[in-house]
Amino acid sequence: MKYSFIERSKLANFVRTLGGKMFSLEFTKKNGERRTMTARIGVERHRRTKTAVSPAHKFDNPYMLVFDMHKKGYRMVNLNTVDWVKCGEVYFVK
């Protein structure tokens, strides 16, 4: 298994290059609770049309919009609080 240390920019680039593959991650929510999630990006099926630009699309924003595979809904993940991300044999740790 390949281990790498996380930087927010590296993590965001890694997740975006997955091309819709599922990945697991663990992060700390705003209320301090730790959460492990199986997610993916690029899911369009459950999306509603929005007129406003999502804050997740701003360049300097630490949040990323992901689709939670277990809860079948979109979630915002703060990339600054992510402890680890795993996809296949690639494993990023903080």
C-alpha positions in Angstrom: 0.0 0.0 0.0 1.3 3.5 -0.9 1.2 6.1 1.9 1.5 9.8 1.4 1.0 12.8 3.7 -2.0 15.1 3.0 -1.8 18.7 1.9 -5.2 20.2 1.1 -4.2 21.0 -2.5 -2.8 17.5 -3.1 -5.9 16.0 -1.6 -8.3 18.0 -3.7 -6.3 17.1 -6.9 -6.2 13.5 -6.0 -10.0 13.2 -5.4 -10.7 15.1 -8.6 -8.5 12.8 -10.7 -10.3 9.7 -9.5 -12.8 10.1 -12.3 -15.9 9.0 -10.3 -14.3 6.1 -8.4 -15.4 5.4 -4.9 -13.1 6.3 -2.0 -13.2 6.2 1.7 -12.3 9.1 4.0 -12.3 10.1 7.7 -12.8 13.7 8.8 -13.9 15.8 11.8 -17.3 17.4 11.4 -18.0 21.0 12.6 -19.5 19.7 15.9 -16.2 17.8 16.6 -17.7 14.4 15.8 -15.4 12.1 13.7 -17.0 10.6 10.6 -16.0 7.9 8.2 -17.6 8.0 4.8 -17.6 6.1 1.5 -18.0 8.7 -1.2 -17.5 9.7 -4.8 -17.6 12.9 -6.8 -19.2 13.5 -10.2 -22.6 12.0 -9.3 -25.2 13.8 -11.3 -28.3 11.6 -10.9 -29.5 13.0 -7.6 -28.7 16.6 -8.3 -31.2 19.4 -8.5 -30.8 22.4 -10.7 -29.4 25.3 -8.7 -29.2 28.9 -9.9 -26.6 30.1 -7.4 -23.0 29.1 -7.6 -22.1 26.6 -4.9 -19.4 27.7 -2.4 -17.7 24.4 -3.0 -16.7 25.6 -6.5 -14.7 28.6 -5.3 -10.9 28.2 -5.7 -9.8 29.1 -2.1 -12.7 27.2 -0.3 -11.5 24.2 1.8 -14.9 22.4 1.2 -15.5 19.7 -1.4 -18.9 18.4 -2.4 -19.1 14.6 -2.4 -21.8 12.1 -2.7 -22.2 9.8 0.3 -22.8 6.3 -1.0 -24.4 5.0 2.2 -26.8 7.9 2.9 -27.5 8.5 -0.8 -27.0 12.3 -0.6 -24.5 15.1 -1.1 -22.2 16.2 1.8 -19.7 19.0 2.1 -16.3 17.8 3.4 -13.8 20.2 4.9 -10.5 19.2 3.4 -8.6 20.8 6.3 -10.1 18.3 8.8 -9.6 15.1 6.7 -7.4 12.6 8.5 -7.1 10.0 5.8 -8.4 9.1 2.3 -8.1 5.7 0.7 -8.8 4.6 -2.9 -7.6 1.2 -3.9 -4.0 0.9 -2.9 -3.4 4.7 -2.5 -3.7 5.9 1.1 -3.3 9.5 2.2 -2.8 10.1 5.9 -2.5 13.3 7.9 
